Amino acid sequence: MLPVFGAIFQTVYYGISLANLANSISLLILLAVFLREAVSRINIKKSFILTGESIESVSEEVETFLQQTGTERQNRIRIRFTVEDALARIWEHFGELTMVKVTAGISFGRPSIRIMHEGEAFNPFSKTKGAYDDWLVGLLPAAGLSPDYSYSHGFN
């Protein structure tokens, strides 16, 4: 709302001129884009306890979300495999009763997926020894994507 009030104040204070009108219009366009991003920011927001069924359910929701964003089929499959593998590694490392939160949405015009869980630092995207890991780690870079891992205040 602040940009709207700023645009009105600027027009009233400086008078109506083409430059002020263009400034006001650009501020209103920025506000509209911001509100659209804020409203459509989150398309999936789900907390669940890790099980084989919940991993499958979430990966299906992620693939549906990616399909709605217009992501190519082969990239959807790559991302789905990566999400499933990350969740399976978290489940394997932390065991039963691990609570995980998955959010997916559009941020600055690009799809983003975030997996969060509480516990010790653990990067599910780190490579271990095995041909399967080499294959899986290469899936996203082949599509021009890369997972990002961070740990802060007890949350992965």
C-alpha positions as CSV (number, residue, x, y, z in Angstrom):
1,M,0.0,0.0,0.0
2,L,2.9,2.3,0.6
3,P,3.7,2.7,-3.1
4,V,0.1,3.6,-3.8
5,F,0.2,6.4,-1.2
6,G,3.6,7.5,-2.4
7,A,2.2,7.7,-6.0
8,I,-0.8,9.7,-4.9
9,F,1.3,12.1,-2.7
10,Q,3.8,12.6,-5.5
11,T,1.1,13.5,-8.0
12,V,-0.6,15.9,-5.6
13,Y,2.6,17.5,-4.3
14,Y,4.4,18.0,-7.6
15,G,1.4,18.4,-9.8
16,I,0.4,16.3,-12.8
17,S,3.1,16.0,-15.3
18,L,4.0,13.2,-17.7
19,A,7.1,12.2,-15.7
20,N,5.1,12.0,-12.4
21,L,2.3,10.1,-14.1
22,A,4.8,7.6,-15.5
23,N,6.5,7.3,-12.1
24,S,3.1,6.6,-10.5
25,I,2.1,4.1,-13.1
26,S,5.4,2.2,-12.7
27,L,5.0,2.1,-8.9
28,L,1.5,0.7,-9.3
29,I,2.8,-2.0,-11.8
30,L,5.5,-2.9,-9.3
31,L,2.9,-3.2,-6.5
32,A,0.7,-5.4,-8.7
33,V,3.7,-7.7,-9.5
34,F,4.6,-7.9,-5.9
35,L,1.0,-8.7,-4.8
36,R,0.7,-11.4,-7.5
37,E,4.0,-13.0,-6.4
38,A,2.9,-12.8,-2.7
39,V,-0.5,-14.4,-3.4
40,S,0.7,-17.2,-5.7
41,R,4.0,-17.7,-3.7
42,I,3.1,-21.0,-2.2
43,N,1.3,-23.7,-4.1
44,I,2.3,-26.6,-1.8
45,K,2.8,-26.4,1.9
46,K,2.8,-29.7,3.6
47,S,4.2,-31.1,6.9
48,F,4.3,-34.9,7.3
49,I,6.0,-37.8,9.0
50,L,8.4,-39.6,6.6
51,T,7.1,-43.0,5.4
52,G,7.3,-44.7,2.1
53,E,3.7,-43.6,1.3
54,S,4.2,-40.0,2.3
55,I,7.4,-39.7,0.2
56,E,5.4,-41.0,-2.8
57,S,2.5,-38.7,-2.1
58,V,4.7,-35.6,-1.8
59,S,6.7,-36.4,-4.9
60,E,3.4,-36.8,-6.9
61,E,2.3,-33.4,-5.6
62,V,5.6,-31.8,-6.5
63,E,5.4,-33.3,-10.0
64,T,1.8,-31.9,-10.4
65,F,3.0,-28.5,-9.2
66,L,5.8,-28.6,-11.8
67,Q,3.4,-29.6,-14.5
68,Q,1.2,-26.6,-13.6
69,T,4.3,-24.3,-13.9
70,G,5.0,-25.6,-17.4
71,T,8.2,-27.5,-16.6
72,E,9.2,-29.9,-19.3
73,R,8.4,-33.6,-18.7
74,Q,12.0,-34.8,-18.5
75,N,12.9,-32.1,-16.0
76,R,9.8,-32.9,-13.9
77,I,10.9,-36.5,-13.7
78,R,14.5,-35.5,-12.8
79,I,13.3,-33.2,-10.0
80,R,10.8,-35.8,-8.8
81,F,13.6,-38.4,-8.5
82,T,15.8,-36.0,-6.7
83,V,13.1,-35.0,-4.2
84,E,12.2,-38.7,-3.6
85,D,15.9,-39.5,-3.1
86,A,16.5,-36.6,-0.7
87,L,13.4,-37.5,1.4
88,A,14.5,-41.2,1.4
89,R,18.0,-40.2,2.6
90,I,16.6,-38.1,5.3
91,W,14.3,-40.9,6.4
92,E,17.2,-43.4,6.3
93,H,19.5,-41.0,8.3
94,F,17.0,-39.8,11.0
95,G,14.8,-42.9,11.1
96,E,11.1,-43.2,11.9
97,L,9.0,-40.3,13.2
98,T,11.0,-37.7,11.3
99,M,8.8,-34.6,10.7
100,V,9.4,-32.9,7.3
101,K,8.0,-29.7,5.8
102,V,7.8,-29.4,2.0
103,T,6.9,-26.1,0.3
104,A,6.8,-25.4,-3.4
105,G,5.9,-22.2,-5.2
106,I,6.9,-19.6,-7.7
107,S,9.5,-17.1,-6.6
108,F,10.5,-14.4,-9.1
109,G,9.0,-16.3,-11.9
110,R,10.8,-19.6,-11.2
111,P,9.6,-22.7,-9.4
112,S,11.3,-23.4,-6.1
113,I,11.0,-26.4,-3.8
114,R,12.1,-26.4,-0.2
115,I,12.5,-29.4,2.1
116,M,13.0,-28.6,5.8
117,H,13.4,-30.7,8.9
118,E,14.8,-30.3,12.4
119,G,17.9,-32.2,13.5
120,E,21.6,-32.3,13.2
121,A,23.3,-31.1,10.1
122,F,22.7,-33.5,7.2
123,N,23.0,-32.8,3.5
124,P,20.9,-35.3,1.6
125,F,22.5,-34.2,-1.7
126,S,26.0,-35.1,-0.7
127,K,27.6,-37.9,-2.6
128,T,28.4,-41.2,-1.0
129,K,30.3,-44.0,-2.7
130,G,28.3,-45.7,-5.5
131,A,27.4,-45.6,-9.1
132,Y,23.7,-44.8,-8.2
133,D,24.8,-41.6,-6.5
134,D,26.9,-40.5,-9.4
135,W,23.9,-41.0,-11.7
136,L,21.5,-39.2,-9.4
137,V,23.8,-36.3,-8.6
138,G,24.1,-35.7,-12.4
139,L,20.3,-35.5,-13.0
140,L,19.7,-31.9,-12.0
141,P,22.9,-30.3,-13.5
142,A,21.9,-31.9,-16.8
143,A,18.7,-29.8,-16.7
144,G,20.6,-26.7,-15.6
145,L,19.3,-26.9,-12.0
146,S,21.2,-27.4,-8.8
147,P,20.0,-28.2,-5.3
148,D,21.1,-25.9,-2.5
149,Y,21.7,-27.1,1.1
150,S,21.8,-25.0,4.2
151,Y,21.7,-25.6,8.0
152,S,20.6,-22.9,10.4
153,H,19.5,-23.0,14.0
154,G,18.8,-26.7,14.1
155,F,17.0,-26.9,10.8
156,N,18.2,-28.5,7.6
